[in-house]
């Protein structure tokens, strides 16, 4: 009987740590669930025209890379009609300005969760124009935004 007790205790201890590791790894993350719900609600309304030139097609949450990804189509022009560097420079400034003026509570939760926003643009031909990554932490700086 005494020989079986250490084996039983060792098995119980291993089982305890396995359950603990499973709970830590798979327990629901309220922030992740909240962002996933918001992304699903946005996608229910898409695709949608933003303006005469631009349509937002999809929003996805990639938790592994901590990115919310927005995919747009430029409706009036093919990708070859854009200079990617000029497009990125002009669009980046607009996106940052818009992001930094957003709902402070929502932005704060994105910053706290380490989320960044990736905006990818395609031409009417489906070819890529630019992919722009914005980190909401940049809004903390009392800069030009």
N, C-alpha and C positions, 0 to 999 in steps of 0.2 A: 504494500500500500504506500509506503514511504517513497518508493522509487517512482510511482506514478504521479505523485503530487508535484514534483518539479516539472515534469513534462506537461501536466495539466496547466500549471501556472505559466509556463513559457508559451503554450498555445493560446491561453486567455490573453496574455500580454500582446502577443502578435496580432490576435484578432482585434483587440482594442485599438492598436495603432493603425491597422488597416481601415477600420471604421472611421477613425479620426481623420486619416488622410483622405478618405473618400468624401467625408462631409466638408472638409476644407476645400477640396478641389471642385466638388459638384454642388455646393450649396448655392442657392440663388443669390445673385448680386443685384440689389435693388436699383442701383444706378444703371447697370447693364439692361435690366428689364425695362426701366423707364425709357431709356434711349431706344430700345428695340420697339417699344410700343409707339413712340413718336415717329420713328421711321416707317413703321407699318401704316400709321394714320396718314402720313404724307404720301406714301405710295398708292394709297387708295384713291387719291385725287389726281394721280398722274397717268399719262403725260398731260402737261398743261403749258400753255403759252405764257411766257413771262412778258414778252413784248412782241412786236411785229417780226423781229429777227430771231428770237430765241425761244426754244422749248426745253423745259426740264422733263427728262424722260424717266429717271429713276433715282432713288436715294437708297443707299445700302449702308449697313453698319458692319464694319470689319473689326471686331473686338480684338483680334489677335494683333493687328497693326495699330489699333486705337484710332481708326479713321472712320469718319462719316463721309461717304463718297456720293457726290452729286454728279449725274451725267446729263449733259446738255447737247442739243443739236442746234446748230446755226442754220436756220431754215432757208435763207435766201442765197447762200453761197457755199461753194465746195471748199474743202480744206485747202486746196492749192491756191485759193484766192487770198489767203491770209499769210502774213509773215509771222511765224510762231513767236519770235522774240518780241516783236511789237505788240502782238495780241496779248502775250503773257504780261508784259509790263503794264499795259493799260488796264487789263482786266484785274490784275493783282491789286492795284491801287483801289479800284472800285469795290472789290470783294472785301478788302480789309476795312475800308471805310464803313461799308454796310455792316459787316460783322461786329465791329467795335461799337456800333450804335444800337445793337440788338438788345433784347431783354437781358438785363444784367444778371438776373437769377439763373436763367438758362445758360448763359455764357459762363457764369461762375461754376455751374455744375459740370460743364464740359471741361473747363480748366482743371477742376478738381479730379475729374476722371482721366485726365491726360488725353482727351480726344482732340484730334485735329480734323480739319475739313479739307477734303480733296475735291476740287471742281475740275471735271474732265469735259472737254468740248470736242465735238465732232462737226464736220461739215455736213451739208445736205447729202453728200455722197457717202457718208458713213466713215470717212477717213478721219483719223485724229488730227486735231489742231494743236491742243495744248492740255497739259494737266498741271493744275496749280494747287499747291499744298499751303494751307493757312493754319497757323497755330494760334488759338485764341489767347494764349499767354502773351502774345505780342500786344494785346490791347491793354495790358496792365501798365505799359510804359506810357508816361504822359507825353506822347509824341504827337505827330501831325494828324492823328485820327480823331 
